[in-house]
């Protein structure tokens, strides 16, 4: 990250390495055009009509990641994803892990307005989710990166994303996501980088993020988050950079000291006071080092010892 104040908005020192292109955008428009309705033009075809028994087994399996109310709520992202995944040739009891993985991605698609994404090649059209735009898998077909940043995502981040057990990168930067940060993201034990900056997220930073032992970078700035910085973040042994856009106050300076007491040495903290609560335009910046002004809105870039 820049040492203090960039010309526009701060950028993390690293972004996911598996991006579609150097520019962060796919090299071309999707080759498979969606239907006129904006929904995927096809789904994986099952080998025969799904039986009621198979559907019940499928639903029972998905109750491990979604609530019964969500699955039964007609028109919900979860109900839509359930209906989609039942058209898959995958069989409960044989392909459970892949069924759950496809279902979670389908929930994410529906919850964030996938029909209107800028790029969505392959989503809900190919039976191999590892070929979908912005999805990257390891050699075993397990999703390790989900990075549809600057892709016109709306809606909210579904809690089901917290069940992508092997996820290492989650990059949702530069979209129009609203609502809170799901506490379930604290279940992503393999997560190394979490990029949620430049959205419209609200609420408090979940204390559960303090359970992400492998987290190296946490980027939450340019949202409208409130509340205190969880001191649990000070116990993250791998964390070396964190940016948060929230209220800069004497109390937060106190929290920074508590982080140091917990054993995470903060080698520098740069805070930017913002004159206006809405937006972070160039004219609103007033650089400050260290302590902020009580009651002002601002951005703090925390850097830690490795």
Order of alpha helices (4+ residues) and beta strands (2+ residues): alpha-alpha-alpha-alpha-beta-beta-beta-beta-beta-beta-beta-beta-beta-alpha-beta-beta-beta
